[in-house]
Amino acid sequence: MHSVPDKIVLIGASTGGPSQIEKIIKSLPKLENTSFIIAQHMVDGFIPSFAQRLQDKHINIISVVENNNILKKAHIYLCTGFTHIEKQNSELVFKNKACDHNSYNPDIDTLFNSFVSLAKDIKILCVILTGIGEDGVSSSKELSLNGARCITENESSAIVDGMPARARAIVPNIEVYDIDEIAKIIYEFCE
């Protein structure tokens, strides 16, 4: 998989996530062999403007995932709908379809689960940020069991401590930090 990034950061967030994600993105170095894939619960119509807002503040390429995009090194992707990754020859390709009105948009578990089989071959840092509910928690558990490093926010840092609290309860070996420490860990992971 020569065109695949050496390292991937997966971020899942819901209520309160945009400001936390912005803090992380603003703290990043120029990416070389690391790519980011972000699933922030948000109405489809707002995701492109969120991507543009992040791009305006950063040197790395930030874009919204489209069906059949190839995962490239040193890119930051924002997901919509049901986005997952498929291995095709020496590349990883995004597949996505719209969520129905009863689903999370984007669906964190769908994204994270698609990386479980890759966790032994690629360094993966899985991050669960603030949010209501438990989207992304069961897939984070699977990622952790398959060798990915998983981190989440502590109670005082999370704007809404639903997803982080569930992750702290069920994800083996999960590391718990405040958002500033998470940003620092992600920065170090990218170097």
Phi and psi in degrees as GROMACS dihedral restraints (atoms count N, CA, C in turn):
[ dihedral_restraints ]
;  ai    aj    ak    al  type     phi  dphi    fc
    3     4     5     6     1   -66.0    20    10
    4     5     6     7     1   -28.8    20    10
    6     7     8     9     1   -92.0    20    10
    7     8     9    10     1    -1.9    20    10
    9    10    11    12     1   -82.1    20    10
   10    11    12    13     1   139.5    20    10
   12    13    14    15     1   -57.5    20    10
   13    14    15    16     1   148.3    20    10
   15    16    17    18     1   -69.8    20    10
   16    17    18    19     1   -32.5    20    10
   18    19    20    21     1  -135.7    20    10
   19    20    21    22     1   143.5    20    10
   21    22    23    24     1  -132.1    20    10
   22    23    24    25     1   133.6    20    10
   24    25    26    27     1  -107.0    20    10
   25    26    27    28     1   121.7    20    10
   27    28    29    30     1  -104.8    20    10
   28    29    30    31     1   127.1    20    10
   30    31    32    33     1  -123.8    20    10
   31    32    33    34     1   129.6    20    10
   33    34    35    36     1  -120.0    20    10
   34    35    36    37     1   132.9    20    10
   36    37    38    39     1  -151.4    20    10
   37    38    39    40     1   157.3    20    10
   39    40    41    42     1  -134.2    20    10
   40    41    42    43     1  -128.5    20    10
   42    43    44    45     1   -53.4    20    10
   43    44    45    46     1   125.6    20    10
   45    46    47    48     1    87.2    20    10
   46    47    48    49     1    -2.2    20    10
   48    49    50    51     1   -69.9    20    10
   49    50    51    52     1   -39.5    20    10
   51    52    53    54     1   -53.1    20    10
   52    53    54    55     1   -42.8    20    10
   54    55    56    57     1   -69.5    20    10
   55    56    57    58     1   -34.6    20    10
   57    58    59    60     1   -67.8    20    10
   58    59    60    61     1   -43.2    20    10
   60    61    62    63     1   -63.5    20    10
   61    62    63    64     1   -42.7    20    10
   63    64    65    66     1   -59.0    20    10
   64    65    66    67     1   -41.6    20    10
   66    67    68    69     1   -61.5    20    10
   67    68    69    70     1   -43.1    20    10
   69    70    71    72     1   -65.4    20    10
   70    71    72    73     1   -48.3    20    10
   72    73    74    75     1   -62.4    20    10
   73    74    75    76     1   -41.8    20    10
   75    76    77    78     1   -64.1    20    10
   76    77    78    79     1   -24.1    20    10
   78    79    80    81     1   -90.3    20    10
   79    80    81    82     1    -3.7    20    10
   81    82    83    84     1   -75.0    20    10
   82    83    84    85     1   149.3    20    10
   84    85    86    87     1   -79.0    20    10
   85    86    87    88     1   177.6    20    10
   87    88    89    90     1   -65.2    20    10
   88    89    90    91     1   122.3    20    10
   90    91    92    93     1   -75.9    20    10
   91    92    93    94     1   146.2    20    10
   93    94    95    96     1  -122.2    20    10
   94    95    96    97     1   -62.4    20    10
   96    97    98    99     1  -117.5    20    10
   97    98    99   100     1    15.5    20    10
   99   100   101   102     1  -118.3    20    10
  100   101   102   103     1   138.5    20    10
  102   103   104   105     1  -123.7    20    10
  103   104   105   106     1   153.5    20    10
  105   106   107   108     1  -116.0    20    10
  106   107   108   109     1   139.9    20    10
  108   109   110   111     1  -129.8    20    10
  109   110   111   112     1   118.2    20    10
  111   112   113   114     1  -114.6    20    10
  112   113   114   115     1   128.9    20    10
  114   115   116   117     1  -115.4    20    10
  115   116   117   118     1    97.4    20    10
  117   118   119   120     1  -107.7    20    10
  118   119   120   121     1   116.9    20    10
  120   121   122   123     1   -56.9    20    10
  121   122   123   124     1   121.6    20    10
  123   124   125   126     1  -167.9    20    10
  124   125   126   127     1   149.8    20    10
  126   127   128   129     1   -63.5    20    10
  127   128   129   130     1   136.7    20    10
  129   130   131   132     1   -46.2    20    10
  130   131   132   133     1   -43.2    20    10
  132   133   134   135     1   -63.3    20    10
  133   134   135   136     1   -21.7    20    10
  135   136   137   138     1   -92.7    20    10
  136   137   138   139     1   -17.2    20    10
  138   139   140   141     1   -64.7    20    10
  139   140   141   142     1   -44.3    20    10
  141   142   143   144     1   -60.4    20    10
  142   143   144   145     1   -38.5    20    10
  144   145   146   147     1   -71.3    20    10
  145   146   147   148     1   -31.9    20    10
  147   148   149   150     1   -65.1    20    10
  148   149   150   151     1   -43.3    20    10
  150   151   152   153     1   -60.3    20    10
  151   152   153   154     1   -42.3    20    10
  153   154   155   156     1   -65.8    20    10
  154   155   156   157     1   -39.8    20    10
  156   157   158   159     1   -61.7    20    10
  157   158   159   160     1   -41.9    20    10
  159   160   161   162     1   -66.3    20    10
  160   161   162   163     1   -41.8    20    10
  162   163   164   165     1   -62.6    20    10
  163   164   165   166     1   -37.6    20    10
  165   166   167   168     1   -61.2    20    10
  166   167   168   169     1   -20.7    20    10
  168   169   170   171     1  -109.5    20    10
  169   170   171   172     1     7.8    20    10
  171   172   173   174     1  -147.9    20    10
  172   173   174   175     1   155.5    20    10
  174   175   176   177     1   -84.3    20    10
  175   176   177   178     1   -21.6    20    10
  177   178   179   180     1   -78.2    20    10
  178   179   180   181     1   155.2    20    10
  180   181   182   183     1   -76.2    20    10
  181   182   183   184     1   125.9    20    10
  183   184   185   186     1  -123.0    20    10
  184   185   186   187     1   127.5    20    10
  186   187   188   189     1  -147.6    20    10
  187   188   189   190     1   163.5    20    10
  189   190   191   192     1   -89.6    20    10
  190   191   192   193     1   133.4    20    10
  192   193   194   195     1   -63.5    20    10
  193   194   195   196     1   135.1    20    10
  195   196   197   198     1  -120.3    20    10
  196   197   198   199     1   152.9    20    10
  198   199   200   201     1   -54.7    20    10
  199   200   201   202     1   133.8    20    10
  201   202   203   204     1    74.3    20    10
  202   203   204   205     1     8.9    20    10
  204   205   206   207     1   -62.9    20    10
  205   206   207   208     1   142.1    20    10
  207   208   209   210     1   -88.5    20    10
  208   209   210   211     1   133.1    20    10
  210   211   212   213     1   -68.6    20    10
  211   212   213   214     1   119.4    20    10
  213   214   215   216     1  -109.0    20    10
  214   215   216   217     1   155.1    20    10
  216   217   218   219     1   -66.2    20    10
  217   218   219   220     1   149.1    20    10
  219   220   221   222     1    61.5    20    10
  220   221   222   223     1    34.6    20    10
  222   223   224   225     1  -120.6    20    10
  223   224   225   226     1   155.7    20    10
  225   226   227   228     1  -118.9    20    10
  226   227   228   229     1   124.1    20    10
  228   229   230   231     1  -115.6    20    10
  229   230   231   232     1   139.5    20    10
  231   232   233   234     1  -109.7    20    10
  232   233   234   235     1   132.3    20    10
  234   235   236   237     1   -92.2    20    10
  235   236   237   238     1   158.1    20    10
  237   238   239   240     1  -132.8    20    10
  238   239   240   241     1   157.6    20    10
  240   241   242   243     1    54.4    20    10
  241   242   243   244     1  -146.1    20    10
  243   244   245   246     1   -91.5    20    10
  244   245   246   247     1    96.5    20    10
  246   247   248   249     1  -106.8    20    10
  247   248   249   250     1   131.1    20    10
  249   250   251   252     1  -141.1    20    10
  250   251   252   253     1   171.6    20    10
  252   253   254   255     1  -114.9    20    10
  253   254   255   256     1   142.3    20    10
  255   256   257   258     1  -127.1    20    10
  256   257   258   259     1   141.8    20    10
  258   259   260   261     1   -84.3    20    10
  259   260   261   262     1   124.3    20    10
  261   262   263   264     1  -131.3    20    10
  262   263   264   265     1   109.0    20    10
  264   265   266   267     1    56.1    20    10
  265   266   267   268     1  -119.4    20    10
  267   268   269   270     1  -100.0    20    10
  268   269   270   271     1    16.2    20    10
  270   271   272   273     1  -127.2    20    10
  271   272   273   274     1   158.8    20    10
  273   274   275   276     1  -106.9    20    10
  274   275   276   277     1   129.9    20    10
  276   277   278   279     1  -121.8    20    10
  277   278   279   280     1   133.6    20    10
  279   280   281   282     1   -77.0    20    10
  280   281   282   283     1   136.9    20    10
  282   283   284   285     1  -123.2    20    10
  283   284   285   286     1   133.7    20    10
  285   286   287   288     1  -150.2    20    10
  286   287   288   289     1   151.3    20    10
  288   289   290   291     1  -142.3    20    10
  289   290   291   292     1   158.7    20    10
  291   292   293   294     1   -65.3    20    10
  292   293   294   295     1   147.2    20    10
  294   295   296   297     1   -79.3    20    10
  295   296   297   298     1   150.2    20    10
  297   298   299   300     1   -78.8    20    10
  298   299   300   301     1   169.2    20    10
  300   301   302   303     1   -68.1    20    10
  301   302   303   304     1   -10.9    20    10
  303   304   305   306     1   -95.2    20    10
  304   305   306   307     1    -0.7    20    10
  306   307   308   309     1  -104.7    20    10
  307   308   309   310     1   162.5    20    10
  309   310   311   312     1   -68.1    20    10
  310   311   312   313     1   145.9    20    10
  312   313   314   315     1  -129.9    20    10
  313   314   315   316     1   113.8    20    10
  315   316   317   318     1   -74.3    20    10
  316   317   318   319     1   168.4    20    10
  318   319   320   321     1   -91.2    20    10
  319   320   321   322     1   111.1    20    10
  321   322   323   324     1   -65.5    20    10
  322   323   324   325     1   -44.3    20    10
  324   325   326   327     1   -59.5    20    10
  325   326   327   328     1   -40.4    20    10
  327   328   329   330     1   -59.3    20    10
  328   329   330   331     1   -46.4    20    10
  330   331   332   333     1   -63.2    20    10
  331   332   333   334     1   -55.0    20    10
  333   334   335   336     1   -61.7    20    10
  334   335   336   337     1   -42.8    20    10
  336   337   338   339     1   -59.2    20    10
  337   338   339   340     1   -31.0    20    10
  339   340   341   342     1   -70.7    20    10
  340   341   342   343     1   -13.2    20    10
  342   343   344   345     1   -98.7    20    10
  343   344   345   346     1    -5.8    20    10
  345   346   347   348     1   -57.9    20    10
  346   347   348   349     1   -45.3    20    10
  348   349   350   351     1   -70.0    20    10
  349   350   351   352     1   -13.8    20    10
  351   352   353   354     1   -97.4    20    10
  352   353   354   355     1    -7.9    20    10
  354   355   356   357     1   -65.4    20    10
  355   356   357   358     1   -20.4    20    10
  357   358   359   360     1   -84.4    20    10
  358   359   360   361     1   -17.0    20    10
  360   361   362   363     1  -106.4    20    10
  361   362   363   364     1   -21.6    20    10
  363   364   365   366     1  -126.7    20    10
  364   365   366   367     1   140.5    20    10
  366   367   368   369     1   -72.4    20    10
  367   368   369   370     1   119.8    20    10
  369   370   371   372     1  -120.9    20    10
  370   371   372   373     1   130.4    20    10
  372   373   374   375     1  -111.3    20    10
  373   374   375   376     1   116.6    20    10
  375   376   377   378     1  -104.2    20    10
  376   377   378   379     1   127.9    20    10
  378   379   380   381     1  -126.1    20    10
  379   380   381   382     1   124.1    20    10
  381   382   383   384     1  -107.3    20    10
  382   383   384   385     1   119.1    20    10
  384   385   386   387     1  -104.0    20    10
  385   386   387   388     1  -172.8    20    10
  387   388   389   390     1   -48.2    20    10
  388   389   390   391     1   147.6    20    10
  390   391   392   393     1   159.5    20    10
  391   392   393   394     1   159.9    20    10
  393   394   395   396     1   -83.5    20    10
  394   395   396   397     1   147.1    20    10
  396   397   398   399     1    88.7    20    10
  397   398   399   400     1  -153.1    20    10
  399   400   401   402     1  -142.1    20    10
  400   401   402   403     1    22.1    20    10
  402   403   404   405     1   -61.2    20    10
  403   404   405   406     1   131.5    20    10
  405   406   407   408     1    93.4    20    10
  406   407   408   409     1   -13.1    20    10
  408   409   410   411     1   -74.7    20    10
  409   410   411   412     1   -48.7    20    10
  411   412   413   414     1   -64.4    20    10
  412   413   414   415     1   -36.8    20    10
  414   415   416   417     1   -72.6    20    10
  415   416   417   418     1   -31.2    20    10
  417   418   419   420     1   -64.2    20    10
  418   419   420   421     1   -38.8    20    10
  420   421   422   423     1   -59.4    20    10
  421   422   423   424     1   -45.9    20    10
  423   424   425   426     1   -64.0    20    10
  424   425   426   427     1   -40.9    20    10
  426   427   428   429     1   -61.2    20    10
  427   428   429   430     1   -44.7    20    10
  429   430   431   432     1   -61.4    20    10
  430   431   432   433     1   -44.1    20    10
  432   433   434   435     1   -64.8    20    10
  433   434   435   436     1   -19.6    20    10
  435   436   437   438     1  -106.4    20    10
  436   437   438   439     1    14.5    20    10
  438   439   440   441     1   105.3    20    10
  439   440   441   442     1    -2.0    20    10
  441   442   443   444     1   -77.2    20    10
  442   443   444   445     1   151.9    20    10
  444   445   446   447     1   -88.9    20    10
  445   446   447   448     1   129.8    20    10
  447   448   449   450     1  -121.7    20    10
  448   449   450   451     1   135.2    20    10
  450   451   452   453     1  -134.8    20    10
  451   452   453   454     1   156.6    20    10
  453   454   455   456     1  -147.3    20    10
  454   455   456   457     1   170.5    20    10
  456   457   458   459     1   -79.8    20    10
  457   458   459   460     1   152.5    20    10
  459   460   461   462     1   -81.4    20    10
  460   461   462   463     1   168.9    20    10
  462   463   464   465     1   -60.6    20    10
  463   464   465   466     1   -39.7    20    10
  465   466   467   468     1   -73.4    20    10
  466   467   468   469     1   -22.9    20    10
  468   469   470   471     1   -87.3    20    10
  469   470   471   472     1   -35.1    20    10
  471   472   473   474     1   -69.3    20    10
  472   473   474   475     1   131.0    20    10
  474   475   476   477     1   -65.8    20    10
  475   476   477   478     1   -41.6    20    10
  477   478   479   480     1  -128.4    20    10
  478   479   480   481     1   122.8    20    10
  480   481   482   483     1   -95.8    20    10
  481   482   483   484     1    33.0    20    10
  483   484   485   486     1   -76.0    20    10
  484   485   486   487     1   -64.4    20    10
  486   487   488   489     1   -61.2    20    10
  487   488   489   490     1   -47.2    20    10
  489   490   491   492     1   -60.8    20    10
  490   491   492   493     1   -40.1    20    10
  492   493   494   495     1   -63.1    20    10
  493   494   495   496     1   -42.5    20    10
  495   496   497   498     1   -64.4    20    10
  496   497   498   499     1   -42.1    20    10
  498   499   500   501     1   -62.6    20    10
  499   500   501   502     1   -43.6    20    10
  501   502   503   504     1   -60.4    20    10
  502   503   504   505     1   -31.4    20    10
  504   505   506   507     1   -78.4    20    10
  505   506   507   508     1   -34.4    20    10
  507   508   509   510     1  -121.8    20    10
  508   509   510   511     1   -12.2    20    10
  510   511   512   513     1   -88.6    20    10
  511   512   513   514     1   118.3    20    10
  513   514   515   516     1   -63.9    20    10
  514   515   516   517     1   141.8    20    10
  516   517   518   519     1    60.7    20    10
  517   518   519   520     1    19.9    20    10
  519   520   521   522     1   -68.0    20    10
  520   521   522   523     1   142.0    20    10
  522   523   524   525     1  -100.5    20    10
  523   524   525   526     1   143.5    20    10
  525   526   527   528     1  -124.1    20    10
  526   527   528   529     1   124.3    20    10
  528   529   530   531     1  -144.6    20    10
  529   530   531   532     1   168.0    20    10
  531   532   533   534     1   -83.2    20    10
  532   533   534   535     1   169.7    20    10
  534   535   536   537     1   -62.3    20    10
  535   536   537   538     1   -34.3    20    10
  537   538   539   540     1   -66.8    20    10
  538   539   540   541     1   -40.6    20    10
  540   541   542   543     1   -67.3    20    10
  541   542   543   544     1   -37.7    20    10
  543   544   545   546     1   -62.0    20    10
  544   545   546   547     1   -45.3    20    10
  546   547   548   549     1   -59.2    20    10
  547   548   549   550     1   -40.4    20    10
  549   550   551   552     1   -66.4    20    10
  550   551   552   553     1   -43.5    20    10
  552   553   554   555     1   -61.9    20    10
  553   554   555   556     1   -42.8    20    10
  555   556   557   558     1   -63.9    20    10
  556   557   558   559     1   -42.4    20    10
  558   559   560   561     1   -57.1    20    10
  559   560   561   562     1   -48.4    20    10
  561   562   563   564     1   -64.7    20    10
  562   563   564   565     1   -37.0    20    10
  564   565   566   567     1   -62.2    20    10
  565   566   567   568     1   -33.7    20    10
  567   568   569   570     1   -76.4    20    10
  568   569   570   571     1   -20.9    20    10
